[in-house]
Amino acid sequence: MLQRVVRSTVIDAPIERVWAVLRDFNSHDRWHDVVAESRIEGGERSDQVGCVRSFTLQDGHRIREQLLTLDDREYRSTYTIVEATVPLQRYVATVTLRPVTDAGATFWHWESTFDTPPGRERELRDMVAQGVYEAGFANLRRHLAGAADLRGGAAPMPVALPLAARRVVVAAYGGADVLRGEAFDAPPPGPGEVRVRQRAIGVNYLDVYLRRGFIPAMLPLPGVPGMEAAGSVIDVGPGVHGVSAGDRVAYLGPRAGAYASVRNVPADWLLRLPAAVDDDSAAATLLKGVTADYLLRDLGRIGRGTRLLVHAAAGGVGLLLCAGAARLGARVIGTVSTDEKARLARAQGCDEVIVTRDYRFADAVQRLAGGADVIVDGLGDAARDENLAALAARGHWISLGQASGALQALDPDALLAKSASFSRPVVFAYMATREERQARAQRVWDALADGTLGRPLIERHALDAAAQAHRRLEQRATAGALVLVA
Ligand SMILES: NC(=O)c1ccc[n+]([C@@H]2O[C@H](COP(=O)([O-])OP(=O)(O)OC[C@H]3O[C@@H](n4cnc5c(N)ncnc54)[C@H](OP(=O)(O)O)[C@@H]3O)[C@@H](O)[C@H]2O)c1
């Protein structure tokens, strides 16, 4: 008959610290006393589903176990014995963690089913329950308390260890193929830093420019792209106050490096995530929402009746701009490349949508509205002359980006005939102080929580599939935001 063993406990440490150890399928010889030595076969990663750990117990038994599932969102892993000198047959075990509300502690559930030779049921059940699970609970507690000598039990003091993690690296500037996933050890946080377990990473068109080498100072090689992410705090470095392990956070910063499952960031960048905002929505809307916020409120001064032309109106920034501008009473005109994108832009408050794939829109804007008071342009060079032609008298052309190519030098006199103005802003200048970052992010969280932004449209890719996400963005195949899931 199939045997079942179930044990659970509460560990006095935040879930991220406990999970950081348990998700590493090869960590057990560092914290579990019964394991003498362990290695992952075939040079695979220790968090790669399908990897096999081969280990020896203190009593000389040898076991090979395979990782079947690993779910960072559910804090759950499943594994099975594929070969063993102990007589456990068809052994499948599951480890699940849950945060203990407001206590900074973790509920740990460990269960398994297996067969045994006849007559040995009780002996083997006790061995698993006490020798493996209950001893493991005690051993991990001691490990997390930071005993300097894990087997000797020296005086406890907190020790931050490197964590096995993944990241996406650019070794040479170029096409999407240069984005390569790799394993790395995420070091403990330094002074003023916080180590973040990142679950959702925002993809922005800026990441494409950096990958192509347009702004080398922002992505020196080899480099990790990405400006924003959401997740939770693993641990904090010296001198950090007011942030604790387990806190849900997001950040947006002017230094690239977010395409990683774990990252150290300055504590000063962190923004607390309200319960109503999930990680994916935060990563999908933080940089883009803050951009829409400064464009609408500050630079564009959008108000009732403003004739606003939004390019790529169904894109990540575009949809947020349409929704925000419609709320302010603006008359929103959008350009998109397909009918489906037109439908999405309309649903977010875009009054008129021009469907064009070849950047011809000026006549339509003049016909519909007599010109645009404000143009938000992420298209760049291919739309240059049409933008000049689409402006209304005293109009303001905001050159936000260059998806079609870098804007060629503009003769100031080109603006003269319409007494027009031109800006070339960057989001980081509009969140330069902690107060400004907090205030802008809070407006984004509020809009997400109260439904004014609706449910963000999110296309998800695995962190290791960042190249695929970039390819789709550059092929104009996406609508809404792209998020890498770690
Ligand atoms: N300066 C800042 O502060 C700041 C901040 C955030 C974003 N941005 C800029 O704002 C723009 C939008 O950013 P996003 O991340 O939200 O991207 P996105 O709008 O989701 O994606 C780019 C969109 O641009 C359009 N596009 C037109 N020609 C293209 C081409 N040749 N190649 C690729 N795409 C083309 C496509 O929409 P259609 O197919 O509908 O034309 C595409 O979906 C980008 O230029 C970005 O650099 C600037």
The ligand as an ORCA input file, in Angstrom:
! r2SCAN-3c Opt
* xyz 0 1
  N      12.007     59.132    -22.957
  C      11.313     58.483    -22.044
  O      11.183     58.935    -20.901
  C      10.642     57.211    -22.419
  C      10.053     56.404    -21.448
  C       9.360     55.246    -21.871
  C       9.280     54.957    -23.229
  N       9.895     55.752    -24.124
  C       9.784     55.514    -25.579
  O       8.413     55.399    -25.881
  C       8.244     54.497    -26.970
  C       7.274     53.377    -26.559
  O       7.935     52.542    -25.612
  P       7.292     51.156    -25.153
  O       8.313     50.488    -24.320
  O       5.948     51.405    -24.599
  O       7.183     50.351    -26.535
  P       5.851     49.966    -27.371
  O       5.128     51.235    -27.737
  O       5.102     48.935    -26.634
  O       6.465     49.299    -28.658
  C       6.918     50.058    -29.722
  C       5.817     50.313    -30.752
  O       6.293     51.283    -31.655
  C       5.655     51.106    -32.892
  N       6.638     51.137    -33.994
  C       6.547     51.893    -35.075
  N       7.569     51.689    -35.890
  C       8.342     50.740    -35.337
  C       9.533     50.108    -35.745
  N      10.155     50.421    -36.890
  N      10.048     49.162    -34.939
  C       9.445     48.840    -33.791
  N       8.313     49.424    -33.340
  C       7.755     50.392    -34.120
  C       4.926     49.784    -32.847
  O       3.539     50.062    -32.695
  P       2.601     50.046    -34.054
  O       2.855     48.703    -34.668
  O       1.228     50.237    -33.553
  O       3.108     51.182    -34.888
  C       5.470     49.114    -31.612
  O       4.537     48.245    -31.040
  C       9.633     53.995    -27.333
  O      10.154     54.793    -28.364
  C      10.416     54.230    -26.066
  O      11.777     54.369    -26.284
  C      10.584     56.861    -23.741
*
